[in-house]
């Protein structure tokens, strides 16, 4: 079975996300990340797929405050204010 790239997995999450206002609601919980060979939160996978690698332990927050939002425009480095 071939492994999917983070970009491919990110695209799949964004394609299946449900619009809710300006937010895109992604899957709950964690998804398996083929490249990193570990589970990862959907918003973190989308952030990496859109903007590039981040250091483990650095939080990725959301400007909108919606915990399931995966809209790349809403994702920020750091915790949500």
C-alpha positions in Angstrom: 0.0 0.0 0.0 1.5 3.3 -1.0 1.8 6.2 1.5 0.1 9.5 0.7 2.0 12.7 1.0 1.0 15.3 3.6 -0.2 17.6 0.8 -2.5 14.8 -0.6 -3.9 14.0 2.9 -4.4 17.7 3.5 -6.2 18.2 0.2 -8.5 15.2 1.1 -9.4 16.7 4.5 -10.2 20.0 2.8 -12.3 18.4 0.1 -14.3 16.5 2.7 -14.7 19.4 5.1 -18.2 20.8 5.7 -18.6 24.6 5.3 -20.0 26.4 8.3 -20.0 30.1 7.7 -16.3 31.0 6.9 -15.1 27.8 8.7 -14.4 24.4 7.2 -15.4 21.7 9.7 -13.0 18.7 9.5 -13.0 15.3 11.1 -13.0 15.0 14.9 -10.1 13.4 16.7 -6.9 12.5 15.0 -6.1 11.1 11.5 -3.2 8.9 10.5 -0.4 10.8 8.9 1.4 8.5 6.4 4.5 10.6 6.1 5.1 11.1 9.8 3.8 7.5 10.6 1.7 8.7 13.5 -1.7 10.1 14.3 -2.1 13.9 14.0 -4.9 16.4 14.4 -6.6 17.3 11.2 -5.9 21.1 11.6 -2.2 20.5 12.2 -2.0 18.2 9.1 -3.7 20.9 7.0 -1.4 23.6 8.4 1.7 21.5 7.4 0.2 20.7 4.0 -0.5 24.4 3.3 2.4 26.2 5.0 5.1 23.7 5.6 6.7 21.9 8.5 6.4 23.1 12.1 8.4 22.1 15.2 6.8 19.4 17.4 5.2 21.0 20.4 4.4 24.3 18.8 0.7 24.8 19.0 -1.5 25.6 16.0 -4.5 27.6 16.9 -7.5 29.0 15.0 -8.4 32.7 14.6 -12.1 31.7 14.6 -11.9 29.7 17.8 -13.8 26.8 16.3 -12.1 23.6 17.5 -12.8 21.6 14.4 -12.1 24.3 11.8 -9.5 23.3 9.2 -9.7 26.4 7.0 -6.0 27.3 6.3 -6.9 31.0 6.4 -8.0 30.5 10.1 -4.9 28.5 11.2 -2.2 30.4 13.2 1.0 29.5 14.9 0.4 29.7 18.6 -2.6 29.2 20.8 -5.9 30.8 20.1 -6.4 34.1 22.1 
